[in-house]
Amino acid sequence: MRLIALAALLAYAVTARAAAPAEFPHVADTSFVEANGDRSIQLSIIIAAPPEKVFAAFATIEGWKSWAVPFALGEPRVGGVIETSYDPAAKAGDPGNIQNQIAAWIPNRLVVLKNLKAPAGFEHADLFAKTATIIELAPEGAGTKVTLSGVGFGAGPGFDALYAGFSWGNAYGLENLKRAVEDGPIDWAKALKE
């Protein structure tokens, strides 16, 4: 099973693969290095739907389940905590669950996530807590451009592993978001077997 956190994910992949354009044909990679040396993962995708429809995927628990994870609960609002798992049989408080706080949002324009709890055994969880995920929505033609930025990836082997995993995982998550918004919710029973 692929473990991805978007969102914080968000997002993440525990595999340390870099995003490959052939694997994620709709994702553009404009990642960069900040002036202080920190790395930022910056990926974007165009979704054939208005910002309001895309934002709904973040604004409700059912929205989260439609593209990000098969299990989710919590309060999608500023300050709210979203608890998620890639295990469809998960229950609240399970050690394998992920908890992200919505640090900020502007309806139909912006969502900022900060990881509060990584799954048990997640390597470099202490470093991951130093990062943030920013999702920006902007009208683009008849659709929406979604830009996902993972910021705060410092130097060192731990951050290198996180950066590689999240580069892949965030691209995977954006492709899932596009598919769910345009074509309907992800079939998690099928997706988790791939």
C-alpha positions as CSV (number, residue, x, y, z in Angstrom):
1,M,0.0,0.0,0.0
2,R,1.3,3.5,-0.8
3,L,1.3,5.8,2.2
4,I,0.9,9.4,1.2
5,A,0.1,12.4,3.1
6,L,-1.1,15.4,1.4
7,A,-2.7,17.4,2.7
8,A,0.6,17.2,5.4
9,L,-1.7,15.4,3.2
10,L,-2.0,15.8,2.3
11,A,0.3,14.1,1.8
12,Y,3.6,12.0,2.1
13,A,5.1,8.9,0.6
14,V,7.2,6.6,2.7
15,T,9.0,5.6,-0.5
16,A,11.9,7.9,-1.3
17,R,11.1,8.4,-5.0
18,A,11.2,11.7,-6.7
19,A,8.2,12.9,-8.8
20,A,8.6,11.7,-12.3
21,P,6.7,13.6,-15.1
22,A,5.9,10.4,-16.9
23,E,4.2,9.0,-13.8
24,F,2.3,12.2,-13.1
25,P,1.6,13.7,-16.5
26,H,-0.6,16.6,-15.3
27,V,1.7,17.8,-12.5
28,A,4.1,20.7,-13.1
29,D,7.2,20.9,-10.8
30,T,8.5,24.3,-10.0
31,S,10.3,23.4,-6.8
32,F,13.0,25.7,-5.6
33,V,15.6,26.5,-3.0
34,E,14.9,29.4,-0.6
35,A,17.5,32.1,0.1
36,N,18.2,30.5,3.5
37,G,19.0,27.2,1.8
38,D,15.7,25.4,2.7
39,R,14.1,23.6,-0.1
40,S,10.4,24.0,-1.1
41,I,8.5,21.4,-3.1
42,Q,6.2,23.3,-5.4
43,L,3.9,21.3,-7.6
44,S,0.8,22.4,-9.6
45,I,-2.0,20.9,-11.6
46,I,-5.0,22.2,-13.6
47,I,-8.4,20.9,-12.6
48,A,-11.4,21.3,-14.9
49,A,-13.7,22.6,-12.2
50,P,-14.2,26.0,-10.5
51,P,-12.3,26.8,-7.3
52,E,-15.4,26.4,-5.2
53,K,-15.7,22.7,-6.3
54,V,-12.0,22.1,-5.7
55,F,-12.1,23.8,-2.3
56,A,-15.0,21.5,-1.3
57,A,-12.5,18.6,-1.3
58,F,-10.8,20.3,1.7
59,A,-13.8,21.8,3.4
60,T,-15.6,18.6,4.4
61,I,-14.7,15.2,5.7
62,E,-16.4,13.6,2.8
63,G,-14.3,15.8,0.5
64,W,-11.1,14.5,2.2
65,K,-12.3,10.9,1.7
66,S,-13.0,11.5,-2.0
67,W,-9.4,12.0,-2.9
68,A,-6.9,11.9,0.0
69,V,-7.6,9.0,2.3
70,P,-10.3,6.3,2.9
71,F,-10.6,7.3,6.6
72,A,-11.0,10.8,7.9
73,L,-12.6,12.6,10.8
74,G,-12.3,16.0,12.4
75,E,-13.2,19.6,11.9
76,P,-12.3,21.2,8.5
77,R,-12.0,24.8,9.6
78,V,-9.2,27.2,10.7
79,G,-7.7,25.6,13.9
80,G,-9.4,22.3,13.3
81,V,-7.7,19.0,13.3
82,I,-8.2,16.4,10.5
83,E,-7.3,12.9,11.5
84,T,-6.7,10.5,8.6
85,S,-5.5,7.1,7.7
86,Y,-4.8,5.0,4.6
87,D,-6.3,2.1,6.4
88,P,-10.0,1.9,5.6
89,A,-10.7,0.1,8.9
90,A,-8.9,2.8,11.0
91,K,-10.6,4.2,14.1
92,A,-10.1,7.5,15.9
93,G,-6.8,7.6,17.8
94,D,-5.2,4.6,16.1
95,P,-1.4,4.8,16.2
96,G,-1.2,4.6,12.4
97,N,-3.3,7.7,12.0
98,I,-2.1,11.1,10.8
99,Q,-3.2,14.4,12.4
100,N,-2.9,17.7,10.6
101,Q,-4.1,21.1,11.8
102,I,-5.6,23.6,9.4
103,A,-3.4,26.5,10.3
104,A,-5.2,28.9,7.9
105,W,-7.6,28.9,5.0
106,I,-9.3,31.3,2.7
107,P,-12.4,29.7,1.2
108,N,-11.9,28.8,-2.5
109,R,-8.3,30.2,-2.4
110,L,-6.0,28.8,0.3
111,V,-5.4,25.9,2.8
112,V,-2.4,25.7,5.1
113,L,-1.7,22.5,6.9
114,K,0.7,21.7,9.8
115,N,1.4,18.2,10.9
116,L,0.6,17.5,14.5
117,K,1.1,13.7,14.5
118,A,2.7,11.4,12.0
119,P,1.9,7.7,12.0
120,A,3.7,5.5,14.5
121,G,7.1,4.6,13.2
122,F,7.2,7.4,10.7
123,E,10.9,8.1,10.1
124,H,12.0,11.7,10.7
125,A,8.6,12.8,12.2
126,D,10.5,15.4,14.2
127,L,11.8,17.0,11.0
128,F,8.5,16.7,9.3
129,A,6.9,18.8,12.1
130,K,9.2,21.6,11.0
131,T,7.5,21.8,7.6
132,A,4.2,23.2,6.4
133,T,2.0,22.5,3.4
134,I,0.3,25.3,1.5
135,I,-2.4,24.7,-1.1
136,E,-3.3,27.6,-3.3
137,L,-6.3,27.7,-5.7
138,A,-6.6,30.2,-8.5
139,P,-8.9,30.4,-11.5
140,E,-7.3,29.2,-14.7
141,G,-9.3,29.5,-17.8
142,A,-12.5,27.5,-17.2
143,G,-10.8,25.5,-14.3
144,T,-8.6,25.9,-11.3
145,K,-4.9,25.8,-10.9
146,V,-3.9,24.1,-7.6
147,T,-0.4,24.8,-6.4
148,L,0.8,22.7,-3.5
149,S,4.0,23.9,-1.7
150,G,5.8,21.9,0.9
151,V,8.0,24.4,2.7
152,G,10.8,24.1,5.4
153,F,12.8,21.2,4.1
154,G,16.2,21.9,5.5
155,A,19.6,20.3,4.9
156,G,20.7,16.8,5.9
157,P,19.9,13.1,5.2
158,G,16.6,13.2,7.1
159,F,15.2,16.2,5.2
160,D,16.6,14.6,2.0
161,A,14.5,11.5,2.6
162,L,11.4,13.5,3.5
163,Y,11.8,15.8,0.5
164,A,12.1,12.8,-1.9
165,G,9.1,11.1,-0.4
166,F,6.9,14.1,-0.3
167,S,7.9,15.1,-3.9
168,W,6.4,11.9,-5.1
169,G,3.5,11.8,-2.6
170,N,2.3,15.3,-3.2
171,A,2.3,14.7,-7.0
172,Y,0.3,11.5,-6.4
173,G,-2.1,13.4,-4.2
174,L,-2.6,16.1,-6.8
175,E,-3.4,13.5,-9.5
176,N,-5.9,11.9,-7.1
177,L,-7.5,15.4,-6.4
178,K,-7.8,16.1,-10.1
179,R,-9.3,12.6,-10.7
180,A,-11.8,12.9,-7.8
181,V,-13.0,16.4,-8.6
182,E,-13.4,15.8,-12.3
183,D,-14.6,12.1,-12.4
184,G,-15.8,11.3,-8.9
185,P,-14.4,9.9,-5.6
186,I,-11.4,7.6,-5.6
187,D,-12.2,3.9,-5.3
188,W,-10.0,3.2,-2.3
189,A,-10.5,-0.6,-2.3
190,K,-8.9,-0.6,-5.8
191,A,-6.4,2.2,-5.3
192,L,-4.9,0.6,-2.2
193,K,-4.2,-2.7,-4.0
194,E,-2.2,-1.0,-6.7
